[in-house]
Amino acid sequence: MVHFLASPTRRQCFAIPFALVAGLATPMVLLSASRAVANDYAACANTLIGAGLDGSAAASACGKALNPTDLSSCTLDVSRVAEVDIEPALLACQSDRRPKELATCVSDIHQNLEVANSAAVVNSCRLSVLPLRYSDCVVGVATAADLAVTDSLLQCSAAGYIPTDVAPTFIFAR
């Protein structure tokens, strides 16, 4: 005995139209991603050149960056808040693996404490592995213990190992 469906209604698999739409939309997303990344590099270079950096130095820095917009915004924020030149700010942001957090570290310390040596603050935030936690430590220790900024910078970075010559923006050759 053979059993057939009692109702003559058609059953439709909903995965087929979804897969068809997803298959057609994927190439459009992939093609637009390269243009967006290219615009990030152009925006980075334009921002750094507008801030007073040499064109070749801006092109080199943005070309090496994994996230060029983060690099340019970090450089501008650090140079404005810490009142340092654009070149040391760019060097600090290039050598940090978290440029946004570096800029936040520098601005938090400058907003909450009276800083006499901005270059020391930028360098200490750059050397920190966790810049946000480091700025919390510096501000908290300086406020609670009534320490000078330089003393609190030293107390919070007394972990022992200080990385040097770090280039986190290196992109491997294919």
N, C-alpha and C positions, 0 to 999 in steps of 0.2 A: 504494500500500500504506500503510495506516494502522497506526501502532504504538501500542499501549496499554501501560500499566504491567503488568508481569507479576504483581506481587503485589497482592492486593486490600486491603493495609493502608492505613489513612488516614494521611496526613501532616498534622501539625499545626504551625502557625506559633506559636512560643513568644512572639513579640513581642506578640500580641494580649492574652493574659491579663496580661502585665506592664504594658502600656499601660492596661488597664482598672483595675488596682489603683492605678497611679500617678495616674490621672485622678481616682479617688475619694478618694485620700489627700491630694491637693494642697489642696483647700479647707479641710480640717481643719488643716493646717499654717499656712495663711494666716490663719485665724481665731484660732488660738492665739498667733500672733506679736504681734498688737496688744495682747492682754492681758498678755503678758510685758513688752512695752515699757512699758505703763502701770504695771505693778508696779515697774519700774526707777525711774520718776520718783517714785512714792510712797515707795519705799525710800530714795531719795536725799534727799527732803525730810524724811522721818522721822529719818534719820541726822543731818542737819545741825541740825535742831531739837533733837534729843537732845543734840547737842554744845554747845548754847547759842546758836545763831544765831536771829535773829528769824524768825518764820514767813513774812513776806512776802519777806524777803531769801533765805530758803531756797527758796521757791517760784520766785522769779525766777531764781536761779542754776540750779536743776535744770531749769526750763523751757527755758532757753537751751542747755543742754548736749546735745551729740550722744550722749555716753555718760554718763548721769547717775550710774551706780554707780561709774565710774572717778573722777568728780569728787568724790563724797562720800568715797570711800576715800582719795583723795589729800589732801583737806582734813584728814581726821582724822589721817592718818599724819604730815603736815607739822606740824600743831599739836602733836602728842604728842612727836615726835622733836626738833623745833627749839624747843619750848617757847615758841611764839609764840601770839598770840591767834587765834581762829577766823576773824576777818574778813580779816587779811592772808594767812592760809593759803588761804582761799577765793579771794581775789583772785589769788594766784599760780597756783593750780590752774586757775582760769578762763582765765587769759591764756596758758596753755601748751597746745600742741597734743598733747602726750603727758603727761597728768597722772600716770599710773602711773610713768613714767620720772622725772618731777620729784620725786615722793615718794622714789623709790629713790636719786636723786642726793643729796637732802638727808640721807637716813638713812645712806648710805655715808660721806659726809663727816663726819657727827657720830659715827659709830661708830668711825672709824679715826683721827680727829684731835681734838685739844683745841680746841674752837670757843669763842671769846669773843663773837663777834657773829653770832648765829643769823640775824638779819634779812638780813645781807649774804650769807650762804650761800643762803638761800631766794631772794633776788633774783638772785644770780648763776646759780643753777640754772634759774630761770625765764627768764632772758635767753639761755641757751644753746640752740643749735639741736639739739644731741644731748646731752641731759642725762646719759646713762649714760657716754658717752665723756668728758664734762666732769668728772664725779666721779672717774673713773679718773685723769685728768690731774692734778686737784687733789691727790688722795691720793698719787699716785706722785711728783709733783714735791715736795710738802711732805716726804715721807718720805726721798726720795733726796738732796735738796739741803739738807735741814734748814732749810726755810723756815717762816715763820709762815703761818697759814692765809690771812690777808688777802693776803699776797704771792703765795701760790700761786694764789689766786682771780684775782688780776690777771694773773699770767703765763699762765694757761690761757685767759683770756677776751680776750687781746690780739689778737684777729683783726681788729679794725677796726670792722666794721659791727655795731651793736647795734640790733635791732628794737624799736620802741616802739609803744604803742597797738595791739597785736595782739588781735584778737577772733576766735579760731579756732572758737568755738562758734556763730557766726552761722549761722542757718538761713534760706535764701532763701525769700521769700514765693512762694506758688504762684499 
